[in-house]
């Protein structure tokens, strides 16, 4: 088996919708970004690509390319999972931690797991999402932004 790690962070600004794991969350600010700024989708995509040694999300979908402006990051995640399978691997499980002070994300986590599992074509039981605060410290603590850490396990697919 192989493991991969992903990390992403976005600044939170007014006038942008907050979307995490494909789920729109009611909040007064959202992530600044070239795509829709779904940091959870981005971190998991990087973890999957990392596990398969397929570089990273930025290499596949450069933010210098106008095609990915306001892109649906869950579609990008789906593409990355497809690339991992094409490279000869099956996705085992993913685990992610969102670090943000506000809003409280617990009510939205079951839907995030379902949305991510659907895009990765694995059972929701193989997708875990956690939310933590940083107890007021740093850019996640003062509300300037949010961060996501993710790991993914993949295995060679049976011939
Ligand atoms: Mg990102």
Boltz pocket constraint, residues with backbone or C-beta under 6 A from the ligand:
constraints:
  - pocket:
      binder: B
      contacts: [[A, 8], [A, 9], [A, 10], [A, 33], [A, 37], [A, 38], [A, 39], [A, 42]]
      max_distance: 6.0
